[in-house]
Amino acid sequence: MSPTSYQTAPPRGVPARITDGSLVENRGPEGPVATIGGVGEQSALVEEVGHRLARAGLRWTAGRRAVVAIFEAAQAPLSMQDLQDRAREARVPLSSLYRIVNDLVAASVLVRLEFEEGFARFELVEELARHHHHLVCVECGTVEDFEGPGLPDLERAVDDAMRSIVRRHRFAVRNHRLDFFGTCAACTGP
């Protein structure tokens, strides 16, 4: 199976996880459970998403599970077209997909990102994923998550700037987003 392929979404009420790009059901001593790492460990992501959905008055349906699993496996923010392609493979009905995404945004599971392309992309909120920034190609529109050397130094500088902003402007900073715009390797050429 390719890294972007997904097996059928699990039945209603059955948590799932992604392993090597595949939606996988695990069975623990008390029935199906989602795991990260060893068999039987309750997934922190599944648990937290469940809490957020409950606070928003929403159920943890099979469609929502499949969409969250797609975003968990994604290496970059997804456009609705990217999501449609992956959701089709996971057998999430297109008629439900936009509603599911809106519900997950409202429940603070997904965040909507807009770059200079004129359309939105989505990804898991930072509290459910890992802290990262984006590299955005202005030629082809690809967006890549950026983590790596130099990021800790950059984060320290941003943290210092945020503390200064709080002191000088009495502005309560909740988070920050840093996107780098340029030309990707494929568009730059050899």
PyRosetta script that sets phi, psi and omega in degrees:
from pyrosetta import init, pose_from_sequence

init()
pose = pose_from_sequence("MSPTSYQTAPPRGVPARITDGSLVENRGPEGPVATIGGVGEQSALVEEVGHRLARAGLRWTAGRRAVVAIFEAAQAPLSMQDLQDRAREARVPLSSLYRIVNDLVAASVLVRLEFEEGFARFELVEELARHHHHLVCVECGTVEDFEGPGLPDLERAVDDAMRSIVRRHRFAVRNHRLDFFGTCAACTGP")
pose.set_psi(1, 138.3)
pose.set_omega(1, -179.5)
pose.set_phi(2, -72.9)
pose.set_psi(2, 161.1)
pose.set_omega(2, -178.0)
pose.set_phi(3, -60.3)
pose.set_psi(3, -21.6)
pose.set_omega(3, -179.3)
pose.set_phi(4, -103.0)
pose.set_psi(4, 11.4)
pose.set_omega(4, 179.5)
pose.set_phi(5, -93.2)
pose.set_psi(5, 148.7)
pose.set_omega(5, -179.8)
pose.set_phi(6, -133.5)
pose.set_psi(6, 142.3)
pose.set_omega(6, 173.4)
pose.set_phi(7, -77.8)
pose.set_psi(7, 177.5)
pose.set_omega(7, 179.6)
pose.set_phi(8, -55.6)
pose.set_psi(8, 140.8)
pose.set_omega(8, 176.6)
pose.set_phi(9, -60.9)
pose.set_psi(9, 146.4)
pose.set_omega(9, -178.1)
pose.set_phi(10, -67.8)
pose.set_psi(10, 159.3)
pose.set_omega(10, 177.1)
pose.set_phi(11, -62.7)
pose.set_psi(11, 160.6)
pose.set_omega(11, 179.6)
pose.set_phi(12, -51.2)
pose.set_psi(12, 131.7)
pose.set_omega(12, 177.0)
pose.set_phi(13, 85.7)
pose.set_psi(13, -0.8)
pose.set_omega(13, -179.3)
pose.set_phi(14, -105.1)
pose.set_psi(14, 109.4)
pose.set_omega(14, 177.6)
pose.set_phi(15, -60.9)
pose.set_psi(15, 153.0)
pose.set_omega(15, -179.6)
pose.set_phi(16, -139.8)
pose.set_psi(16, 167.4)
pose.set_omega(16, 174.7)
pose.set_phi(17, -143.0)
pose.set_psi(17, 171.0)
pose.set_omega(17, 178.1)
pose.set_phi(18, -108.9)
pose.set_psi(18, 130.6)
pose.set_omega(18, 174.6)
pose.set_phi(19, -133.6)
pose.set_psi(19, 124.1)
pose.set_omega(19, -178.9)
pose.set_phi(20, 51.3)
pose.set_psi(20, 38.5)
pose.set_omega(20, 176.4)
pose.set_phi(21, 79.9)
pose.set_psi(21, 4.9)
pose.set_omega(21, -178.7)
pose.set_phi(22, -114.4)
pose.set_psi(22, 139.6)
pose.set_omega(22, 174.8)
pose.set_phi(23, -73.4)
pose.set_psi(23, 124.5)
pose.set_omega(23, -173.0)
pose.set_phi(24, -127.4)
pose.set_psi(24, 136.4)
pose.set_omega(24, 173.3)
pose.set_phi(25, -98.0)
pose.set_psi(25, 136.1)
pose.set_omega(25, 176.3)
pose.set_phi(26, -117.4)
pose.set_psi(26, 147.8)
pose.set_omega(26, 178.0)
pose.set_phi(27, -117.6)
pose.set_psi(27, 125.4)
pose.set_omega(27, 175.8)
pose.set_phi(28, -102.5)
pose.set_psi(28, -173.9)
pose.set_omega(28, -178.0)
pose.set_phi(29, -62.1)
pose.set_psi(29, -25.6)
pose.set_omega(29, -178.8)
pose.set_phi(30, -109.3)
pose.set_psi(30, 25.5)
pose.set_omega(30, 178.8)
pose.set_phi(31, 108.2)
pose.set_psi(31, -164.1)
pose.set_omega(31, -175.9)
pose.set_phi(32, -66.8)
pose.set_psi(32, 137.7)
pose.set_omega(32, 174.4)
pose.set_phi(33, -141.3)
pose.set_psi(33, 154.1)
pose.set_omega(33, 173.7)
pose.set_phi(34, -90.7)
pose.set_psi(34, 144.2)
pose.set_omega(34, -179.3)
pose.set_phi(35, -132.9)
pose.set_psi(35, 153.7)
pose.set_omega(35, 166.4)
pose.set_phi(36, -127.4)
pose.set_psi(36, 123.7)
pose.set_omega(36, -176.7)
pose.set_phi(37, 86.4)
pose.set_psi(37, -124.2)
pose.set_omega(37, -175.0)
pose.set_phi(38, -73.7)
pose.set_psi(38, 156.3)
pose.set_omega(38, 179.5)
pose.set_phi(39, -62.5)
pose.set_psi(39, 135.4)
pose.set_omega(39, 175.6)
pose.set_phi(40, 93.4)
pose.set_psi(40, -13.5)
pose.set_omega(40, 176.8)
pose.set_phi(41, -74.7)
pose.set_psi(41, 127.2)
pose.set_omega(41, 177.4)
pose.set_phi(42, -69.5)
pose.set_psi(42, 132.4)
pose.set_omega(42, -179.5)
pose.set_phi(43, -70.1)
pose.set_psi(43, 126.2)
pose.set_omega(43, 176.7)
pose.set_phi(44, -61.8)
pose.set_psi(44, -37.2)
pose.set_omega(44, 179.0)
pose.set_phi(45, -63.9)
pose.set_psi(45, -49.2)
pose.set_omega(45, -179.3)
pose.set_phi(46, -59.8)
pose.set_psi(46, -43.6)
pose.set_omega(46, -179.1)
pose.set_phi(47, -63.8)
pose.set_psi(47, -47.0)
pose.set_omega(47, -178.4)
pose.set_phi(48, -67.2)
pose.set_psi(48, -41.8)
pose.set_omega(48, 177.3)
pose.set_phi(49, -61.4)
pose.set_psi(49, -41.2)
pose.set_omega(49, 177.1)
pose.set_phi(50, -58.2)
pose.set_psi(50, -42.8)
pose.set_omega(50, 177.8)
pose.set_phi(51, -64.3)
pose.set_psi(51, -44.1)
pose.set_omega(51, -179.1)
pose.set_phi(52, -64.6)
pose.set_psi(52, -41.6)
pose.set_omega(52, 178.5)
pose.set_phi(53, -64.3)
pose.set_psi(53, -43.1)
pose.set_omega(53, -179.9)
pose.set_phi(54, -61.6)
pose.set_psi(54, -43.0)
pose.set_omega(54, 178.3)
pose.set_phi(55, -61.7)
pose.set_psi(55, -30.1)
pose.set_omega(55, 179.3)
pose.set_phi(56, -88.0)
pose.set_psi(56, 1.3)
pose.set_omega(56, 179.8)
pose.set_phi(57, 75.5)
pose.set_psi(57, 26.4)
pose.set_omega(57, -178.1)
pose.set_phi(58, -114.1)
pose.set_psi(58, 152.6)
pose.set_omega(58, 178.2)
pose.set_phi(59, -92.8)
pose.set_psi(59, 157.7)
pose.set_omega(59, 179.4)
pose.set_phi(60, -91.5)
pose.set_psi(60, 78.4)
pose.set_omega(60, -175.1)
pose.set_phi(61, -82.1)
pose.set_psi(61, 167.0)
pose.set_omega(61, 178.3)
pose.set_phi(62, -60.8)
pose.set_psi(62, -39.7)
pose.set_omega(62, 178.7)
pose.set_phi(63, -63.4)
pose.set_psi(63, -44.1)
pose.set_omega(63, 178.6)
pose.set_phi(64, -65.8)
pose.set_psi(64, -38.6)
pose.set_omega(64, 177.8)
pose.set_phi(65, -61.3)
pose.set_psi(65, -44.9)
pose.set_omega(65, -179.0)
pose.set_phi(66, -63.8)
pose.set_psi(66, -41.5)
pose.set_omega(66, -179.7)
pose.set_phi(67, -66.9)
pose.set_psi(67, -43.3)
pose.set_omega(67, 177.2)
pose.set_phi(68, -61.8)
pose.set_psi(68, -40.4)
pose.set_omega(68, 178.3)
pose.set_phi(69, -62.6)
pose.set_psi(69, -38.3)
pose.set_omega(69, 177.5)
pose.set_phi(70, -62.2)
pose.set_psi(70, -45.3)
pose.set_omega(70, 179.4)
pose.set_phi(71, -68.8)
pose.set_psi(71, -33.5)
pose.set_omega(71, 177.9)
pose.set_phi(72, -61.8)
pose.set_psi(72, -35.9)
pose.set_omega(72, -178.0)
pose.set_phi(73, -85.7)
pose.set_psi(73, -15.7)
pose.set_omega(73, -175.3)
pose.set_phi(74, -67.1)
pose.set_psi(74, 143.1)
pose.set_omega(74, 178.7)
pose.set_phi(75, -97.7)
pose.set_psi(75, 0.9)
pose.set_omega(75, -178.2)
pose.set_phi(76, -161.6)
pose.set_psi(76, 164.3)
pose.set_omega(76, 175.8)
pose.set_phi(77, -58.9)
pose.set_psi(77, 146.1)
pose.set_omega(77, -176.9)
pose.set_phi(78, -109.0)
pose.set_psi(78, 136.0)
pose.set_omega(78, 170.5)
pose.set_phi(79, -77.5)
pose.set_psi(79, 168.1)
pose.set_omega(79, 177.1)
pose.set_phi(80, -62.8)
pose.set_psi(80, -34.2)
pose.set_omega(80, 178.1)
pose.set_phi(81, -65.2)
pose.set_psi(81, -44.8)
pose.set_omega(81, 176.5)
pose.set_phi(82, -58.5)
pose.set_psi(82, -45.0)
pose.set_omega(82, -179.1)
pose.set_phi(83, -64.9)
pose.set_psi(83, -41.5)
pose.set_omega(83, 178.4)
pose.set_phi(84, -58.8)
pose.set_psi(84, -44.2)
pose.set_omega(84, 180.0)
pose.set_phi(85, -60.4)
pose.set_psi(85, -45.6)
pose.set_omega(85, -178.7)
pose.set_phi(86, -73.3)
pose.set_psi(86, -36.1)
pose.set_omega(86, -179.6)
pose.set_phi(87, -68.9)
pose.set_psi(87, -33.1)
pose.set_omega(87, 177.3)
pose.set_phi(88, -60.4)
pose.set_psi(88, -43.8)
pose.set_omega(88, 178.7)
pose.set_phi(89, -65.9)
pose.set_psi(89, -30.4)
pose.set_omega(89, 179.0)
pose.set_phi(90, -88.8)
pose.set_psi(90, 3.6)
pose.set_omega(90, 177.9)
pose.set_phi(91, 61.1)
pose.set_psi(91, 37.5)
pose.set_omega(91, 171.8)
pose.set_phi(92, -89.7)
pose.set_psi(92, 123.8)
pose.set_omega(92, -177.9)
pose.set_phi(93, -61.0)
pose.set_psi(93, 132.6)
pose.set_omega(93, 178.8)
pose.set_phi(94, -58.2)
pose.set_psi(94, -34.6)
pose.set_omega(94, 179.9)
pose.set_phi(95, -62.3)
pose.set_psi(95, -23.0)
pose.set_omega(95, 179.9)
pose.set_phi(96, -98.6)
pose.set_psi(96, -17.9)
pose.set_omega(96, -169.3)
pose.set_phi(97, -60.7)
pose.set_psi(97, -47.2)
pose.set_omega(97, -178.7)
pose.set_phi(98, -63.9)
pose.set_psi(98, -40.6)
pose.set_omega(98, 178.0)
pose.set_phi(99, -64.0)
pose.set_psi(99, -42.7)
pose.set_omega(99, 179.2)
pose.set_phi(100, -60.9)
pose.set_psi(100, -46.3)
pose.set_omega(100, -179.9)
pose.set_phi(101, -62.2)
pose.set_psi(101, -45.5)
pose.set_omega(101, 178.4)
pose.set_phi(102, -60.4)
pose.set_psi(102, -41.7)
pose.set_omega(102, 178.1)
pose.set_phi(103, -63.3)
pose.set_psi(103, -42.3)
pose.set_omega(103, -179.0)
pose.set_phi(104, -68.8)
pose.set_psi(104, -33.0)
pose.set_omega(104, 174.3)
pose.set_phi(105, -67.7)
pose.set_psi(105, -46.1)
pose.set_omega(105, -179.5)
pose.set_phi(106, -62.1)
pose.set_psi(106, -31.6)
pose.set_omega(106, -179.6)
pose.set_phi(107, -87.3)
pose.set_psi(107, 5.9)
pose.set_omega(107, -179.6)
pose.set_phi(108, 61.2)
pose.set_psi(108, 40.2)
pose.set_omega(108, 173.6)
pose.set_phi(109, -101.0)
pose.set_psi(109, -41.6)
pose.set_omega(109, 176.6)
pose.set_phi(110, -113.3)
pose.set_psi(110, 154.9)
pose.set_omega(110, 173.5)
pose.set_phi(111, -120.8)
pose.set_psi(111, 140.7)
pose.set_omega(111, 177.8)
pose.set_phi(112, -90.9)
pose.set_psi(112, 126.7)
pose.set_omega(112, 179.4)
pose.set_phi(113, -115.8)
pose.set_psi(113, 135.8)
pose.set_omega(113, 175.2)
pose.set_phi(114, -123.3)
pose.set_psi(114, 126.0)
pose.set_omega(114, 176.6)
pose.set_phi(115, -106.4)
pose.set_psi(115, -157.6)
pose.set_omega(115, -176.8)
pose.set_phi(116, -86.0)
pose.set_psi(116, 9.9)
pose.set_omega(116, -173.5)
pose.set_phi(117, -83.5)
pose.set_psi(117, -18.3)
pose.set_omega(117, -178.7)
pose.set_phi(118, 91.9)
pose.set_psi(118, 5.7)
pose.set_omega(118, 174.7)
pose.set_phi(119, -141.0)
pose.set_psi(119, 160.8)
pose.set_omega(119, -176.4)
pose.set_phi(120, -88.8)
pose.set_psi(120, 153.6)
pose.set_omega(120, 168.7)
pose.set_phi(121, -125.4)
pose.set_psi(121, 160.2)
pose.set_omega(121, -176.6)
pose.set_phi(122, -132.3)
pose.set_psi(122, 152.5)
pose.set_omega(122, 173.0)
pose.set_phi(123, -155.3)
pose.set_psi(123, 166.7)
pose.set_omega(123, 175.7)
pose.set_phi(124, -60.9)
pose.set_psi(124, 142.9)
pose.set_omega(124, 175.7)
pose.set_phi(125, -60.2)
pose.set_psi(125, 152.8)
pose.set_omega(125, -173.1)
pose.set_phi(126, -58.8)
pose.set_psi(126, -33.6)
pose.set_omega(126, -179.9)
pose.set_phi(127, -64.4)
pose.set_psi(127, -21.5)
pose.set_omega(127, -179.7)
pose.set_phi(128, -99.5)
pose.set_psi(128, -10.3)
pose.set_omega(128, -178.0)
pose.set_phi(129, -119.4)
pose.set_psi(129, -133.7)
pose.set_omega(129, 177.3)
pose.set_phi(130, -131.4)
pose.set_psi(130, 155.8)
pose.set_omega(130, -179.9)
pose.set_phi(131, -72.0)
pose.set_psi(131, 131.7)
pose.set_omega(131, 180.0)
pose.set_phi(132, -159.7)
pose.set_psi(132, 172.9)
pose.set_omega(132, 176.3)
pose.set_phi(133, -126.9)
pose.set_psi(133, -179.8)
pose.set_omega(133, -174.7)
pose.set_phi(134, -124.6)
pose.set_psi(134, 144.0)
pose.set_omega(134, 170.0)
pose.set_phi(135, -106.9)
pose.set_psi(135, 120.5)
pose.set_omega(135, -174.4)
pose.set_phi(136, -116.5)
pose.set_psi(136, 120.2)
pose.set_omega(136, 178.1)
pose.set_phi(137, -82.8)
pose.set_psi(137, 123.1)
pose.set_omega(137, -179.1)
pose.set_phi(138, -80.1)
pose.set_psi(138, -9.7)
pose.set_omega(138, 178.7)
pose.set_phi(139, -88.2)
pose.set_psi(139, -55.5)
pose.set_omega(139, -174.7)
pose.set_phi(140, -104.9)
pose.set_psi(140, -11.9)
pose.set_omega(140, 176.9)
pose.set_phi(141, 85.8)
pose.set_psi(141, 3.1)
pose.set_omega(141, 179.2)
pose.set_phi(142, -66.7)
pose.set_psi(142, 147.7)
pose.set_omega(142, 177.4)
pose.set_phi(143, -125.8)
pose.set_psi(143, 129.3)
pose.set_omega(143, -177.7)
pose.set_phi(144, -124.7)
pose.set_psi(144, 137.9)
pose.set_omega(144, 173.9)
pose.set_phi(145, -69.5)
pose.set_psi(145, 141.4)
pose.set_omega(145, -178.8)
pose.set_phi(146, -119.8)
pose.set_psi(146, 121.9)
pose.set_omega(146, 171.2)
pose.set_phi(147, -142.1)
pose.set_psi(147, 148.6)
pose.set_omega(147, 175.3)
pose.set_phi(148, 153.6)
pose.set_psi(148, -163.2)
pose.set_omega(148, -177.1)
pose.set_phi(149, -56.5)
pose.set_psi(149, 138.9)
pose.set_omega(149, 179.0)
pose.set_phi(150, 90.4)
pose.set_psi(150, -20.1)
pose.set_omega(150, -178.1)
pose.set_phi(151, -63.8)
pose.set_psi(151, -40.9)
pose.set_omega(151, 177.9)
pose.set_phi(152, -59.5)
pose.set_psi(152, -41.1)
pose.set_omega(152, 177.9)
pose.set_phi(153, -64.6)
pose.set_psi(153, -41.9)
pose.set_omega(153, 178.3)
pose.set_phi(154, -62.3)
pose.set_psi(154, -43.8)
pose.set_omega(154, -179.8)
pose.set_phi(155, -63.3)
pose.set_psi(155, -39.2)
pose.set_omega(155, 177.4)
pose.set_phi(156, -62.3)
pose.set_psi(156, -42.5)
pose.set_omega(156, 179.0)
pose.set_phi(157, -64.4)
pose.set_psi(157, -41.2)
pose.set_omega(157, 178.3)
pose.set_phi(158, -65.6)
pose.set_psi(158, -42.5)
pose.set_omega(158, 177.5)
pose.set_phi(159, -60.5)
pose.set_psi(159, -42.6)
pose.set_omega(159, 176.7)
pose.set_phi(160, -60.9)
pose.set_psi(160, -43.3)
pose.set_omega(160, 179.1)
pose.set_phi(161, -63.7)
pose.set_psi(161, -39.8)
pose.set_omega(161, 179.3)
pose.set_phi(162, -64.7)
pose.set_psi(162, -41.9)
pose.set_omega(162, 177.9)
pose.set_phi(163, -62.2)
pose.set_psi(163, -39.7)
pose.set_omega(163, 178.3)
pose.set_phi(164, -64.8)
pose.set_psi(164, -41.8)
pose.set_omega(164, 178.2)
pose.set_phi(165, -61.2)
pose.set_psi(165, -43.4)
pose.set_omega(165, 179.7)
pose.set_phi(166, -60.7)
pose.set_psi(166, -46.3)
pose.set_omega(166, -178.5)
pose.set_phi(167, -66.2)
pose.set_psi(167, -50.1)
pose.set_omega(167, -173.1)
pose.set_phi(168, -73.9)
pose.set_psi(168, -38.5)
pose.set_omega(168, -171.4)
pose.set_phi(169, -112.1)
pose.set_psi(169, -0.7)
pose.set_omega(169, -176.6)
pose.set_phi(170, 49.2)
pose.set_psi(170, 45.8)
pose.set_omega(170, -178.7)
pose.set_phi(171, -110.2)
pose.set_psi(171, 122.9)
pose.set_omega(171, -178.3)
pose.set_phi(172, -84.1)
pose.set_psi(172, 102.1)
pose.set_omega(172, -180.0)
pose.set_phi(173, -77.7)
pose.set_psi(173, 126.6)
pose.set_omega(173, 177.5)
pose.set_phi(174, -92.9)
pose.set_psi(174, -39.3)
pose.set_omega(174, 178.4)
pose.set_phi(175, -166.1)
pose.set_psi(175, -176.7)
pose.set_omega(175, 177.3)
pose.set_phi(176, -142.5)
pose.set_psi(176, 161.2)
pose.set_omega(176, 178.2)
pose.set_phi(177, -138.2)
pose.set_psi(177, 131.4)
pose.set_omega(177, -179.5)
pose.set_phi(178, -129.0)
pose.set_psi(178, 119.3)
pose.set_omega(178, 179.7)
pose.set_phi(179, -119.1)
pose.set_psi(179, 135.6)
pose.set_omega(179, 176.7)
pose.set_phi(180, -103.7)
pose.set_psi(180, 125.0)
pose.set_omega(180, -179.6)
pose.set_phi(181, -106.2)
pose.set_psi(181, 134.6)
pose.set_omega(181, -178.6)
pose.set_phi(182, -176.0)
pose.set_psi(182, -151.7)
pose.set_omega(182, -178.2)
pose.set_phi(183, -119.5)
pose.set_psi(183, 127.3)
pose.set_omega(183, -178.2)
pose.set_phi(184, -71.8)
pose.set_psi(184, 167.4)
pose.set_omega(184, -179.4)
pose.set_phi(185, -59.3)
pose.set_psi(185, -39.3)
pose.set_omega(185, -179.0)
pose.set_phi(186, -64.9)
pose.set_psi(186, -36.7)
pose.set_omega(186, -179.3)
pose.set_phi(187, -82.6)
pose.set_psi(187, -26.1)
pose.set_omega(187, -179.2)
pose.set_phi(188, -72.3)
pose.set_psi(188, -35.2)
pose.set_omega(188, -178.7)
pose.set_phi(189, 87.4)
pose.set_psi(189, -175.2)
pose.set_omega(189, -175.6)
pose.set_phi(190, -66.8)
pose.dump_pdb("model.pdb")
